Amino acid sequence: MSTRIDAVVDRLMGLHPRLIDLSLDRLLTLLGRLDHPERKLPPIVHVAGTNGKGSTCAFVRAIAEAAGMRVHVYISPHLVHFNERIRIAGTLVADDALAAAMEKIERVNAGAPITVFEVITAVAFDLFAATPADLCVLEVGLGGRGDATNVTPPPAACAITSISLDHRELLGDTLEVIAGEKAGIMKPGVPVAVGVQPAEVVAVLRAEAERVGAPMLLRGRDWEVEARRNDGFRFSDRGGVLDLPRPSLPGAFQLDNAGIAIAALRASGLAIPNEAFGTGVAGAEWPARLQRLHGRLADELPSDWELWLDGGHNPGAGVVLAEHLRGWSDRPVHLVVGMKQAKDSAEFLRPLVPLAATLWAVSEPGQHAALPVEAIVAASGGVARVGPTVVEALRALPRGGPARVLICGSLYLAGEVLKAEG
């Protein structure tokens, strides 16, 4: 992060007693002082969910760009560089431009209580409003109903990805309550594409969609994706059938995310030619989502080993990662796990522990809010060994025949790993 951006963030941290405070009033006041840039955006696709939001945004962006569109994108958190959060008409915002925009918003806010995320959201909207584009992709930061991204006029389409238990201290203790918060992005008359969900989540989403008058497009009822023998997949909805190449992002669960993106775009009213869907899903890029590493950390392992990275960190992510690990049965899998404080580490690890040849607990220097390695060991039922860092864990792995190593448990850990890869 540039020193100017760092300085603004440090100053902003003192303006509100809580890092996260789900409310729209403070941001709406600030946006009013900026002449409401959120009302000057191109058509929006708004994406909420617990897992898969970032991947779905990546698919939406890639498909739209394959159709020749200029696309604004706002995501969170960043992994390595703060400017990863804001992409203006296809290009990541430059550090100097981001710092200047943050300083401008800070001046306009004039010391009023506000969170850092609210300021960054205002910065994104202000930058987007100043540059013409054809589409704006907004990823919800947390929840939906009270999230800072939920201040725009009605979008062209909404999308809700897999919902599971996460951020319970802020969103609630049950799937139903959390689903109700995510459903808060629904708007009257705006189609909302929904992927695979537990039955109790579907019931909440359907009730809210009916209440607000949002057409709900549910996988298995209104659209479907299925893997094909040729490694591609088929998408079908009332608009017809698309035979598409395999998504560029690995993992069977990415079919659901790709399907959500396609369903949302097809319902949005935007003109997307059929060939753009195939080009987009095959070319989407999204780091730290089952990403194969080939840099300095991979060099610590034997040449016939594979090193992978995933930012999954909650119980739902543990389940889908375990499903993927079962497909890696041709060789042993070693897990290197670092987690953030306040995460349900025991539930994340529960489906993974039986599938791991070895499990290592790590905490990287500089890793934000890292859970102590002793707590990870306890969450694993005493199975995990102490790394205590990624490099030390990689060097301590028992050598033998070909194997795979998966580093997972935190997006903040993923960011530190990507920095170390070079």
ROVEXBA-202494 format. One record per residue (C-alpha): x, y, z; residue number from 1; residue in one letter. Coordinates in Angstrom, 1 decimal, decimal comma, padded with zeros to 4 digits. Layout:
N
<x X&y Y&z Z&k NUM&r A>
...
This chain:
422
<x 000,0&y 000,0&z 000,0&k 1&r M>
<x 001,3&y 003,5&z -000,8&k 2&r S>
<x 002,3&y 005,7&z 002,2&k 3&r T>
<x -000,5&y 008,2&z 001,2&k 4&r R>
<x -003,2&y 005,5&z 001,2&k 5&r I>
<x -001,8&y 004,1&z 004,5&k 6&r D>
<x -001,9&y 007,6&z 006,0&k 7&r A>
<x -005,6&y 008,1&z 005,0&k 8&r V>
<x -006,6&y 004,7&z 006,3&k 9&r V>
<x -004,9&y 005,4&z 009,6&k 10&r D>
<x -006,7&y 008,7&z 010,0&k 11&r R>
<x -010,0&y 007,2&z 009,1&k 12&r L>
<x -009,6&y 004,5&z 011,7&k 13&r M>
<x -010,0&y 007,1&z 014,4&k 14&r G>
<x -013,4&y 008,5&z 013,1&k 15&r L>
<x -015,6&y 005,6&z 014,2&k 16&r H>
<x -015,2&y 003,3&z 017,2&k 17&r P>
<x -016,1&y 000,2&z 015,2&k 18&r R>
<x -014,3&y -001,3&z 012,2&k 19&r L>
<x -017,5&y -002,7&z 010,8&k 20&r I>
<x -020,9&y -001,0&z 011,5&k 21&r D>
<x -023,7&y -002,1&z 009,2&k 22&r L>
<x -025,6&y 001,1&z 008,5&k 23&r S>
<x -026,4&y 003,2&z 005,5&k 24&r L>
<x -027,0&y 006,7&z 007,1&k 25&r D>
<x -023,4&y 007,8&z 007,4&k 26&r R>
<x -022,6&y 006,9&z 003,8&k 27&r L>
<x -025,8&y 008,5&z 002,4&k 28&r L>
<x -024,9&y 011,7&z 004,1&k 29&r T>
<x -021,4&y 011,7&z 002,6&k 30&r L>
<x -022,7&y 010,8&z -000,8&k 31&r L>
<x -025,1&y 013,7&z -000,7&k 32&r G>
<x -022,1&y 016,0&z -000,1&k 33&r R>
<x -020,5&y 014,5&z -003,2&k 34&r L>
<x -023,7&y 015,1&z -005,3&k 35&r D>
<x -024,6&y 011,5&z -005,3&k 36&r H>
<x -022,1&y 009,7&z -007,5&k 37&r P>
<x -023,9&y 006,4&z -006,8&k 38&r E>
<x -026,8&y 007,7&z -009,0&k 39&r R>
<x -024,5&y 008,3&z -012,0&k 40&r K>
<x -023,3&y 004,7&z -012,5&k 41&r L>
<x -023,9&y 002,4&z -015,5&k 42&r P>
<x -026,1&y -000,7&z -015,1&k 43&r P>
<x -025,2&y -002,6&z -012,0&k 44&r I>
<x -024,9&y -006,3&z -011,1&k 45&r V>
<x -024,9&y -006,6&z -007,3&k 46&r H>
<x -023,5&y -009,8&z -005,8&k 47&r V>
<x -024,1&y -011,0&z -002,2&k 48&r A>
<x -023,4&y -014,4&z -000,5&k 49&r G>
<x -021,0&y -016,0&z 001,9&k 50&r T>
<x -018,8&y -018,0&z -000,4&k 51&r N>
<x -018,3&y -017,5&z -004,2&k 52&r G>
<x -019,0&y -013,7&z -004,4&k 53&r K>
<x -015,6&y -012,8&z -005,8&k 54&r G>
<x -015,5&y -015,7&z -008,2&k 55&r S>
<x -019,0&y -014,8&z -009,5&k 56&r T>
<x -017,9&y -011,1&z -009,9&k 57&r C>
<x -014,9&y -012,4&z -011,9&k 58&r A>
<x -017,1&y -014,4&z -014,2&k 59&r F>
<x -019,6&y -011,5&z -014,7&k 60&r V>
<x -016,7&y -009,1&z -015,5&k 61&r R>
<x -015,0&y -011,6&z -017,9&k 62&r A>
<x -018,2&y -012,3&z -019,8&k 63&r I>
<x -019,1&y -008,6&z -020,1&k 64&r A>
<x -015,6&y -007,7&z -021,3&k 65&r E>
<x -015,7&y -010,6&z -023,8&k 66&r A>
<x -018,8&y -008,8&z -025,1&k 67&r A>
<x -016,8&y -005,7&z -025,6&k 68&r G>
<x -018,1&y -003,8&z -022,6&k 69&r M>
<x -016,1&y -001,5&z -020,3&k 70&r R>
<x -016,6&y -002,7&z -016,8&k 71&r V>
<x -016,2&y -001,0&z -013,4&k 72&r H>
<x -015,6&y -003,5&z -010,5&k 73&r V>
<x -015,7&y -003,0&z -006,7&k 74&r Y>
<x -014,6&y -005,9&z -004,5&k 75&r I>
<x -013,2&y -006,6&z -001,0&k 76&r S>
<x -010,9&y -007,3&z 000,6&k 77&r P>
<x -007,7&y -006,8&z -001,3&k 78&r H>
<x -005,0&y -009,5&z -001,1&k 79&r L>
<x -001,8&y -007,7&z -001,8&k 80&r V>
<x -002,4&y -004,2&z -003,0&k 81&r H>
<x -005,2&y -001,9&z -001,8&k 82&r F>
<x -006,0&y -000,8&z -005,4&k 83&r N>
<x -007,2&y -004,4&z -006,2&k 84&r E>
<x -010,6&y -003,3&z -004,8&k 85&r R>
<x -011,4&y -000,8&z -007,6&k 86&r I>
<x -011,2&y -001,5&z -011,3&k 87&r R>
<x -012,2&y 001,5&z -013,5&k 88&r I>
<x -013,5&y 000,6&z -017,0&k 89&r A>
<x -011,3&y -002,5&z -017,0&k 90&r G>
<x -008,1&y -001,1&z -015,4&k 91&r T>
<x -007,1&y -001,2&z -011,7&k 92&r L>
<x -007,0&y 002,3&z -010,2&k 93&r V>
<x -003,5&y 003,6&z -009,9&k 94&r A>
<x -002,1&y 004,2&z -006,4&k 95&r D>
<x -001,7&y 007,9&z -006,9&k 96&r D>
<x -005,2&y 008,3&z -008,2&k 97&r A>
<x -006,6&y 006,2&z -005,4&k 98&r L>
<x -004,7&y 008,2&z -002,8&k 99&r A>
<x -006,0&y 011,5&z -004,3&k 100&r A>
<x -009,6&y 010,2&z -004,3&k 101&r A>
<x -009,3&y 009,0&z -000,7&k 102&r M>
<x -007,9&y 012,4&z 000,4&k 103&r E>
<x -010,8&y 014,2&z -001,5&k 104&r K>
<x -013,4&y 012,1&z 000,2&k 105&r I>
<x -011,7&y 012,5&z 003,6&k 106&r E>
<x -011,9&y 016,3&z 003,1&k 107&r R>
<x -015,6&y 016,2&z 002,1&k 108&r V>
<x -016,4&y 014,0&z 005,1&k 109&r N>
<x -014,8&y 016,6&z 007,3&k 110&r A>
<x -014,2&y 014,4&z 010,3&k 111&r G>
<x -017,7&y 013,0&z 010,6&k 112&r A>
<x -018,0&y 009,5&z 012,1&k 113&r P>
<x -017,6&y 006,9&z 009,3&k 114&r I>
<x -016,0&y 003,5&z 008,7&k 115&r T>
<x -013,1&y 002,9&z 006,4&k 116&r V>
<x -015,2&y 000,6&z 004,2&k 117&r F>
<x -017,8&y 003,3&z 003,8&k 118&r E>
<x -015,2&y 005,8&z 002,7&k 119&r V>
<x -013,7&y 003,3&z 000,2&k 120&r I>
<x -017,2&y 002,6&z -001,2&k 121&r T>
<x -017,7&y 006,4&z -001,6&k 122&r A>
<x -014,3&y 006,6&z -003,3&k 123&r V>
<x -015,3&y 003,8&z -005,7&k 124&r A>
<x -018,6&y 005,4&z -006,6&k 125&r F>
<x -016,9&y 008,8&z -007,1&k 126&r D>
<x -014,3&y 007,3&z -009,4&k 127&r L>
<x -016,8&y 005,3&z -011,3&k 128&r F>
<x -019,1&y 008,2&z -011,9&k 129&r A>
<x -016,3&y 010,2&z -013,5&k 130&r A>
<x -015,5&y 007,5&z -016,1&k 131&r T>
<x -017,9&y 006,2&z -018,7&k 132&r P>
<x -018,5&y 002,4&z -018,6&k 133&r A>
<x -021,2&y -000,1&z -019,7&k 134&r D>
<x -021,5&y -002,1&z -016,5&k 135&r L>
<x -020,7&y -001,9&z -012,8&k 136&r C>
<x -020,1&y -005,0&z -010,8&k 137&r V>
<x -020,5&y -004,5&z -007,0&k 138&r L>
<x -019,5&y -007,1&z -004,5&k 139&r E>
<x -021,2&y -006,8&z -001,1&k 140&r V>
<x -018,7&y -006,3&z 001,7&k 141&r G>
<x -020,7&y -008,0&z 004,5&k 142&r L>
<x -024,3&y -009,1&z 004,7&k 143&r G>
<x -026,4&y -007,1&z 002,3&k 144&r G>
<x -029,2&y -005,2&z 003,9&k 145&r R>
<x -026,9&y -002,8&z 005,8&k 146&r G>
<x -023,9&y -003,1&z 003,6&k 147&r D>
<x -022,4&y 000,1&z 002,1&k 148&r A>
<x -022,9&y -001,1&z -001,4&k 149&r T>
<x -026,6&y -001,2&z -000,9&k 150&r N>
<x -027,2&y 002,5&z -001,5&k 151&r V>
<x -027,4&y 002,6&z -005,2&k 152&r T>
<x -030,6&y 002,8&z -007,3&k 153&r P>
<x -032,0&y -000,5&z -008,4&k 154&r P>
<x -029,4&y -002,6&z -010,3&k 155&r P>
<x -030,0&y -004,4&z -013,6&k 156&r A>
<x -029,7&y -007,7&z -011,7&k 157&r A>
<x -028,7&y -009,2&z -008,4&k 158&r C>
<x -026,9&y -012,4&z -007,6&k 159&r A>
<x -026,8&y -014,4&z -004,4&k 160&r I>
<x -024,1&y -017,1&z -004,0&k 161&r T>
<x -023,7&y -019,9&z -001,5&k 162&r S>
<x -024,8&y -018,9&z 002,0&k 163&r I>
<x -023,3&y -020,5&z 005,1&k 164&r S>
<x -022,5&y -019,5&z 008,7&k 165&r L>
<x -020,0&y -016,7&z 008,8&k 166&r D>
<x -019,6&y -013,3&z 010,6&k 167&r H>
<x -022,2&y -014,6&z 013,1&k 168&r R>
<x -021,3&y -011,8&z 015,6&k 169&r E>
<x -022,6&y -009,3&z 013,1&k 170&r L>
<x -025,1&y -011,1&z 010,9&k 171&r L>
<x -026,8&y -013,6&z 013,3&k 172&r G>
<x -026,4&y -017,2&z 014,6&k 173&r D>
<x -028,6&y -019,1&z 012,1&k 174&r T>
<x -028,6&y -019,7&z 008,4&k 175&r L>
<x -032,1&y -018,2&z 008,2&k 176&r E>
<x -031,1&y -014,9&z 009,9&k 177&r V>
<x -028,0&y -014,6&z 007,7&k 178&r I>
<x -030,0&y -015,4&z 004,6&k 179&r A>
<x -032,4&y -012,6&z 005,5&k 180&r G>
<x -029,5&y -010,2&z 005,7&k 181&r E>
<x -028,1&y -011,3&z 002,3&k 182&r K>
<x -031,6&y -011,0&z 000,8&k 183&r A>
<x -031,6&y -007,4&z 001,7&k 184&r G>
<x -030,1&y -006,5&z -001,7&k 185&r I>
<x -033,3&y -007,6&z -003,5&k 186&r M>
<x -035,2&y -004,8&z -005,1&k 187&r K>
<x -038,7&y -004,6&z -006,7&k 188&r P>
<x -038,7&y -005,8&z -010,3&k 189&r G>
<x -034,9&y -006,6&z -010,3&k 190&r V>
<x -034,1&y -010,3&z -011,2&k 191&r P>
<x -032,0&y -012,1&z -008,6&k 192&r V>
<x -030,0&y -015,2&z -009,7&k 193&r A>
<x -029,6&y -017,7&z -006,8&k 194&r V>
<x -027,3&y -020,8&z -006,8&k 195&r G>
<x -027,4&y -024,0&z -004,8&k 196&r V>
<x -028,6&y -023,3&z -001,2&k 197&r Q>
<x -029,8&y -025,3&z 001,8&k 198&r P>
<x -033,5&y -025,7&z 001,9&k 199&r A>
<x -034,0&y -023,3&z 004,8&k 200&r E>
<x -032,0&y -020,6&z 003,0&k 201&r V>
<x -034,1&y -021,0&z -000,2&k 202&r V>
<x -037,3&y -020,6&z 001,9&k 203&r A>
<x -036,0&y -017,3&z 003,3&k 204&r V>
<x -034,9&y -016,0&z -000,1&k 205&r L>
<x -038,1&y -017,0&z -001,8&k 206&r R>
<x -040,2&y -015,3&z 000,9&k 207&r A>
<x -038,2&y -012,0&z 000,6&k 208&r E>
<x -038,3&y -012,1&z -003,2&k 209&r A>
<x -042,1&y -012,4&z -003,1&k 210&r E>
<x -042,4&y -009,7&z -000,5&k 211&r R>
<x -040,4&y -007,1&z -002,5&k 212&r V>
<x -041,5&y -008,3&z -005,9&k 213&r G>
<x -038,1&y -009,4&z -007,2&k 214&r A>
<x -038,2&y -012,2&z -009,8&k 215&r P>
<x -036,1&y -015,0&z -008,3&k 216&r M>
<x -034,1&y -017,2&z -010,7&k 217&r L>
<x -033,3&y -020,4&z -008,7&k 218&r L>
<x -030,9&y -023,1&z -009,8&k 219&r R>
<x -032,8&y -026,3&z -010,3&k 220&r G>
<x -036,0&y -024,5&z -011,0&k 221&r R>
<x -035,3&y -021,6&z -013,4&k 222&r D>
<x -031,8&y -022,5&z -014,6&k 223&r W>
<x -029,3&y -025,3&z -014,4&k 224&r E>
<x -025,7&y -026,2&z -015,0&k 225&r V>
<x -024,3&y -029,6&z -015,6&k 226&r E>
<x -020,8&y -030,9&z -016,3&k 227&r A>
<x -020,2&y -032,5&z -019,7&k 228&r R>
<x -018,0&y -035,4&z -020,6&k 229&r R>
<x -015,7&y -033,2&z -022,7&k 230&r N>
<x -014,7&y -031,1&z -019,6&k 231&r D>
<x -017,2&y -028,4&z -020,6&k 232&r G>
<x -020,6&y -027,7&z -019,1&k 233&r F>
<x -024,1&y -026,9&z -020,2&k 234&r R>
<x -026,1&y -024,0&z -019,0&k 235&r F>
<x -029,9&y -023,9&z -019,6&k 236&r S>
<x -032,7&y -021,6&z -018,8&k 237&r D>
<x -035,9&y -020,4&z -020,4&k 238&r R>
<x -033,8&y -018,5&z -022,9&k 239&r G>
<x -032,2&y -021,7&z -024,3&k 240&r G>
<x -029,1&y -023,9&z -023,9&k 241&r V>
<x -025,5&y -022,9&z -023,9&k 242&r L>
<x -022,7&y -025,5&z -024,3&k 243&r D>
<x -019,7&y -023,9&z -022,8&k 244&r L>
<x -016,0&y -024,7&z -022,1&k 245&r P>
<x -014,8&y -025,6&z -018,6&k 246&r R>
<x -014,6&y -022,6&z -016,3&k 247&r P>
<x -011,0&y -021,3&z -015,9&k 248&r S>
<x -011,4&y -021,3&z -012,1&k 249&r L>
<x -010,9&y -024,9&z -010,8&k 250&r P>
<x -013,3&y -026,7&z -008,5&k 251&r G>
<x -016,7&y -028,3&z -009,1&k 252&r A>
<x -018,3&y -025,5&z -007,1&k 253&r F>
<x -017,2&y -023,0&z -009,7&k 254&r Q>
<x -019,9&y -024,3&z -012,0&k 255&r L>
<x -022,4&y -022,9&z -009,6&k 256&r D>
<x -020,7&y -019,5&z -009,5&k 257&r N>
<x -020,4&y -019,4&z -013,3&k 258&r A>
<x -024,1&y -020,4&z -013,6&k 259&r G>
<x -025,1&y -017,6&z -011,3&k 260&r I>
<x -023,1&y -015,1&z -013,3&k 261&r A>
<x -024,7&y -016,3&z -016,6&k 262&r I>
<x -028,2&y -016,3&z -015,2&k 263&r A>
<x -027,9&y -012,8&z -013,8&k 264&r A>
<x -026,5&y -011,4&z -017,0&k 265&r L>
<x -029,1&y -013,1&z -019,2&k 266&r R>
<x -031,8&y -011,7&z -017,0&k 267&r A>
<x -030,3&y -008,2&z -016,8&k 268&r S>
<x -031,5&y -006,9&z -020,2&k 269&r G>
<x -027,9&y -006,3&z -021,2&k 270&r L>
<x -027,0&y -007,3&z -024,7&k 271&r A>
<x -024,5&y -010,2&z -024,3&k 272&r I>
<x -023,9&y -012,4&z -027,4&k 273&r P>
<x -023,8&y -016,1&z -026,7&k 274&r N>
<x -020,2&y -016,5&z -027,7&k 275&r E>
<x -019,1&y -014,1&z -024,9&k 276&r A>
<x -020,4&y -016,5&z -022,2&k 277&r F>
<x -018,0&y -019,2&z -023,3&k 278&r G>
<x -015,0&y -016,8&z -023,8&k 279&r T>
<x -015,7&y -015,2&z -020,4&k 280&r G>
<x -016,1&y -018,3&z -018,3&k 281&r V>
<x -013,0&y -019,8&z -019,9&k 282&r A>
<x -010,9&y -016,7&z -019,3&k 283&r G>
<x -012,0&y -015,4&z -015,9&k 284&r A>
<x -009,2&y -014,8&z -013,4&k 285&r E>
<x -009,5&y -014,6&z -009,6&k 286&r W>
<x -006,4&y -015,1&z -007,3&k 287&r P>
<x -006,4&y -017,3&z -004,2&k 288&r A>
<x -009,3&y -019,5&z -005,3&k 289&r R>
<x -007,7&y -022,9&z -005,8&k 290&r L>
<x -004,8&y -021,1&z -007,4&k 291&r Q>
<x -001,8&y -023,2&z -008,5&k 292&r R>
<x 001,4&y -021,6&z -007,3&k 293&r L>
<x 004,7&y -021,8&z -009,2&k 294&r H>
<x 007,0&y -019,2&z -007,5&k 295&r G>
<x 009,4&y -019,1&z -004,6&k 296&r R>
<x 007,2&y -021,0&z -002,2&k 297&r L>
<x 006,6&y -023,8&z -004,8&k 298&r A>
<x 010,4&y -024,0&z -005,1&k 299&r D>
<x 010,6&y -025,3&z -001,5&k 300&r E>
<x 008,9&y -028,5&z -002,6&k 301&r L>
<x 010,0&y -031,4&z -004,8&k 302&r P>
<x 009,6&y -030,9&z -008,5&k 303&r S>
<x 006,8&y -033,5&z -008,7&k 304&r D>
<x 004,7&y -031,9&z -006,0&k 305&r W>
<x 002,0&y -029,3&z -006,5&k 306&r E>
<x 001,3&y -026,2&z -004,3&k 307&r L>
<x -002,1&y -024,7&z -004,2&k 308&r W>
<x -003,7&y -021,7&z -002,5&k 309&r L>
<x -007,3&y -021,0&z -001,5&k 310&r D>
<x -008,7&y -018,2&z 000,6&k 311&r G>
<x -011,6&y -020,3&z 002,0&k 312&r G>
<x -012,1&y -019,7&z 005,7&k 313&r H>
<x -015,6&y -020,5&z 007,0&k 314&r N>
<x -017,6&y -023,8&z 007,5&k 315&r P>
<x -019,2&y -023,6&z 004,0&k 316&r G>
<x -015,8&y -023,2&z 002,4&k 317&r A>
<x -014,5&y -026,2&z 004,4&k 318&r G>
<x -017,2&y -028,4&z 003,0&k 319&r V>
<x -016,6&y -027,4&z -000,7&k 320&r V>
<x -012,8&y -027,7&z -000,2&k 321&r L>
<x -013,3&y -031,2&z 001,2&k 322&r A>
<x -015,3&y -032,2&z -001,8&k 323&r E>
<x -012,5&y -031,0&z -004,0&k 324&r H>
<x -009,9&y -032,8&z -002,0&k 325&r L>
<x -011,7&y -036,1&z -002,5&k 326&r R>
<x -011,1&y -035,6&z -006,2&k 327&r G>
<x -007,3&y -035,4&z -005,4&k 328&r W>
<x -007,2&y -039,0&z -004,2&k 329&r S>
<x -004,4&y -039,9&z -006,6&k 330&r D>
<x -001,8&y -038,5&z -004,2&k 331&r R>
<x -001,5&y -037,4&z -000,6&k 332&r P>
<x -002,7&y -033,9&z 000,3&k 333&r V>
<x -000,9&y -031,9&z 003,0&k 334&r H>
<x -002,8&y -028,9&z 004,5&k 335&r L>
<x -001,2&y -025,7&z 005,7&k 336&r V>
<x -003,8&y -023,7&z 007,6&k 337&r V>
<x -003,7&y -020,1&z 009,0&k 338&r G>
<x -006,9&y -018,5&z 010,1&k 339&r M>
<x -008,3&y -015,1&z 011,3&k 340&r K>
<x -009,5&y -014,5&z 014,8&k 341&r Q>
<x -013,2&y -014,8&z 015,3&k 342&r A>
<x -013,6&y -017,4&z 012,6&k 343&r K>
<x -015,2&y -020,8&z 013,4&k 344&r D>
<x -011,9&y -022,7&z 012,8&k 345&r S>
<x -013,1&y -026,0&z 014,3&k 346&r A>
<x -016,1&y -026,2&z 011,9&k 347&r E>
<x -013,9&y -025,1&z 008,9&k 348&r F>
<x -011,4&y -027,9&z 009,7&k 349&r L>
<x -013,9&y -030,6&z 010,6&k 350&r R>
<x -014,5&y -031,9&z 007,0&k 351&r P>
<x -010,8&y -031,4&z 006,0&k 352&r L>
<x -008,9&y -033,1&z 008,8&k 353&r V>
<x -009,8&y -036,7&z 007,7&k 354&r P>
<x -008,6&y -036,0&z 004,2&k 355&r L>
<x -005,2&y -034,6&z 005,1&k 356&r A>
<x -002,0&y -036,6&z 005,1&k 357&r A>
<x -000,6&y -034,0&z 007,5&k 358&r T>
<x -002,0&y -030,7&z 008,8&k 359&r L>
<x 000,1&y -027,7&z 009,8&k 360&r W>
<x -000,9&y -024,6&z 011,7&k 361&r A>
<x 000,7&y -021,4&z 010,7&k 362&r V>
<x 000,6&y -017,6&z 011,4&k 363&r S>
<x 002,5&y -015,4&z 009,0&k 364&r E>
<x 004,3&y -012,2&z 010,2&k 365&r P>
<x 002,1&y -009,3&z 009,1&k 366&r G>
<x -001,0&y -011,5&z 008,7&k 367&r Q>
<x -004,0&y -009,3&z 009,8&k 368&r H>
<x -005,7&y -010,6&z 013,0&k 369&r A>
<x -004,1&y -014,0&z 012,7&k 370&r A>
<x -005,4&y -016,7&z 015,0&k 371&r L>
<x -002,5&y -018,1&z 017,2&k 372&r P>
<x -001,2&y -021,4&z 015,9&k 373&r V>
<x -002,0&y -023,0&z 019,3&k 374&r E>
<x -005,7&y -022,2&z 018,7&k 375&r A>
<x -005,6&y -023,8&z 015,3&k 376&r I>
<x -004,0&y -026,9&z 016,8&k 377&r V>
<x -006,8&y -027,1&z 019,4&k 378&r A>
<x -009,5&y -026,5&z 016,7&k 379&r A>
<x -008,1&y -029,5&z 014,8&k 380&r S>
<x -008,5&y -031,7&z 017,8&k 381&r G>
<x -004,7&y -031,8&z 018,4&k 382&r G>
<x -004,1&y -033,2&z 014,9&k 383&r V>
<x -002,3&y -030,1&z 013,5&k 384&r A>
<x 001,4&y -029,6&z 013,9&k 385&r R>
<x 003,0&y -026,2&z 014,5&k 386&r V>
<x 004,5&y -024,7&z 011,4&k 387&r G>
<x 004,7&y -022,0&z 012,7&k 388&r P>
<x 005,1&y -020,2&z 009,3&k 389&r T>
<x 004,3&y -021,3&z 005,8&k 390&r V>
<x 007,9&y -021,7&z 004,7&k 391&r V>
<x 008,8&y -023,7&z 007,8&k 392&r E>
<x 005,8&y -025,9&z 007,3&k 393&r A>
<x 006,7&y -026,6&z 003,7&k 394&r L>
<x 010,2&y -027,5&z 004,6&k 395&r R>
<x 009,0&y -029,8&z 007,4&k 396&r A>
<x 006,6&y -031,8&z 005,2&k 397&r L>
<x 007,5&y -035,5&z 005,0&k 398&r P>
<x 009,0&y -036,2&z 001,6&k 399&r R>
<x 008,0&y -039,2&z -000,4&k 400&r G>
<x 006,3&y -039,7&z -003,8&k 401&r G>
<x 004,3&y -037,0&z -005,6&k 402&r P>
<x 002,0&y -035,0&z -003,3&k 403&r A>
<x -000,1&y -031,9&z -003,2&k 404&r R>
<x -000,1&y -029,1&z -000,6&k 405&r V>
<x -003,0&y -026,8&z -000,1&k 406&r L>
<x -002,5&y -023,5&z 001,9&k 407&r I>
<x -005,9&y -022,3&z 003,1&k 408&r C>
<x -007,9&y -020,7&z 006,0&k 409&r G>
<x -007,8&y -017,0&z 005,4&k 410&r S>
<x -007,8&y -014,4&z 002,7&k 411&r L>
<x -005,3&y -012,4&z 004,8&k 412&r Y>
<x -003,0&y -015,4&z 004,8&k 413&r L>
<x -003,5&y -015,8&z 001,1&k 414&r A>
<x -002,3&y -012,2&z 000,6&k 415&r G>
<x 000,8&y -012,9&z 002,6&k 416&r E>
<x 001,5&y -016,0&z 000,6&k 417&r V>
<x 001,1&y -014,2&z -002,7&k 418&r L>
<x 003,5&y -011,5&z -001,5&k 419&r K>
<x 006,0&y -014,3&z -000,7&k 420&r A>
<x 005,6&y -016,0&z -004,1&k 421&r E>
<x 007,0&y -012,9&z -005,8&k 422&r G>
